[in-house]
Amino acid sequence: MNWIRVADVAGLVFMFAGALLCLLAGIGLLRLPDVLTRLHAATKPQSFGLLLVLIGTGLWLRSFVDLSTLLLVGVFQLLTSPVAAHMVGRAAYRTGRLDRDNLVQDELGEALSHGGQDRPTEES
């Protein structure tokens, strides 16, 4: 068995595992009860699943241009996914669309109680 065959099989395994994680993330978006748990399903397994698919695709393609493009896609996914989840969570908090009884610690509420600012000032 040569290394090309091993890379193809490993790529298949990575892509299958990534697709399974993306599927579970999609099911989580539909089945989980509130905004915060849905954000977890939308970011963590989805991002990791995409990275596994990109690794599997890189093992199949093996050219520098393709690998650099896949690397850029992975980096942009890792940069934008947490920011988008943060903004959706903050919007849900401000509009009252989440269950505050299930929050263990409400740091944003404490910060907003200091004069309506996002962060408390050093004077307070």
RAPEBEL-V206690 format. One record per residue. N is the residue number from 0. RES is the residue in one letter. PHI is phi in whole degrees, -180 to 180 (none if undefined). PSI is psi in degrees with one decimal (* if undefined). Layout:
n | res | phi | psi
N | RES | PHI | PSI
N | RES | PHI | PSI
This chain:
n | res | phi | psi
0 | M | none | 125.5
1 | N | -92 | 171.4
2 | W | -69 | -26.1
3 | I | -67 | -40.9
4 | R | -66 | -41.1
5 | V | -65 | -42.0
6 | A | -64 | -38.6
7 | D | -65 | -42.8
8 | V | -68 | -42.4
9 | A | -63 | -40.0
10 | G | -61 | -40.4
11 | L | -63 | -42.7
12 | V | -65 | -44.5
13 | F | -62 | -44.2
14 | M | -66 | -38.9
15 | F | -66 | -44.1
16 | A | -64 | -40.7
17 | G | -65 | -41.1
18 | A | -65 | -37.5
19 | L | -65 | -42.4
20 | L | -64 | -40.7
21 | C | -64 | -38.5
22 | L | -64 | -44.1
23 | L | -64 | -35.8
24 | A | -65 | -41.5
25 | G | -64 | -40.3
26 | I | -65 | -39.2
27 | G | -62 | -37.3
28 | L | -62 | -33.2
29 | L | -84 | -32.7
30 | R | -99 | -24.0
31 | L | -74 | 149.9
32 | P | -80 | -34.5
33 | D | -132 | 176.7
34 | V | -62 | -44.4
35 | L | -67 | -40.1
36 | T | -73 | -31.9
37 | R | -68 | -35.6
38 | L | -63 | -38.1
39 | H | -61 | -45.1
40 | A | -68 | -29.1
41 | A | -79 | -22.9
42 | T | -107 | -56.9
43 | K | -68 | -60.4
44 | P | -70 | -29.9
45 | Q | -66 | -45.0
46 | S | -66 | -44.9
47 | F | -66 | -38.1
48 | G | -63 | -41.9
49 | L | -64 | -41.0
50 | L | -63 | -39.2
51 | L | -65 | -40.8
52 | V | -64 | -40.9
53 | L | -65 | -39.9
54 | I | -63 | -44.7
55 | G | -63 | -40.2
56 | T | -66 | -39.7
57 | G | -63 | -36.3
58 | L | -68 | -27.8
59 | W | -82 | -40.8
60 | L | -82 | -49.3
61 | R | 62 | 18.8
62 | S | -106 | 153.0
63 | F | -63 | -42.3
64 | V | -63 | -44.6
65 | D | -66 | -42.3
66 | L | -66 | -37.9
67 | S | -69 | -37.2
68 | T | -66 | -42.9
69 | L | -64 | -37.2
70 | L | -63 | -42.9
71 | L | -63 | -41.3
72 | V | -62 | -43.8
73 | G | -65 | -42.8
74 | V | -65 | -44.9
75 | F | -65 | -35.4
76 | Q | -64 | -44.4
77 | L | -70 | -26.1
78 | L | -82 | -37.7
79 | T | -91 | -28.9
80 | S | -63 | -48.0
81 | P | -66 | -35.0
82 | V | -66 | -44.2
83 | A | -64 | -42.3
84 | A | -64 | -39.3
85 | H | -62 | -44.2
86 | M | -68 | -38.4
87 | V | -67 | -42.1
88 | G | -63 | -41.1
89 | R | -66 | -41.5
90 | A | -65 | -39.4
91 | A | -65 | -38.0
92 | Y | -66 | -47.3
93 | R | -68 | -30.0
94 | T | -91 | -1.7
95 | G | 77 | 26.6
96 | R | -92 | 13.7
97 | L | -127 | 160.7
98 | D | -86 | 103.3
99 | R | -70 | -17.6
100 | D | -69 | -25.5
101 | N | -89 | -2.5
102 | L | -76 | 130.4
103 | V | -79 | -45.7
104 | Q | -138 | 131.4
105 | D | -108 | 78.3
106 | E | -70 | -35.0
107 | L | -68 | -38.6
108 | G | -63 | -38.8
109 | E | -66 | -40.4
110 | A | -69 | -39.2
111 | L | -73 | -22.5
112 | S | -74 | -11.8
113 | H | -89 | 68.3
114 | G | 78 | 19.7
115 | G | 76 | 10.0
116 | Q | -89 | 158.1
117 | D | -70 | -34.3
118 | R | -125 | 141.0
119 | P | -68 | 145.2
120 | T | -79 | 166.3
121 | E | -71 | -20.3
122 | E | -75 | -25.5
123 | S | -93 | *
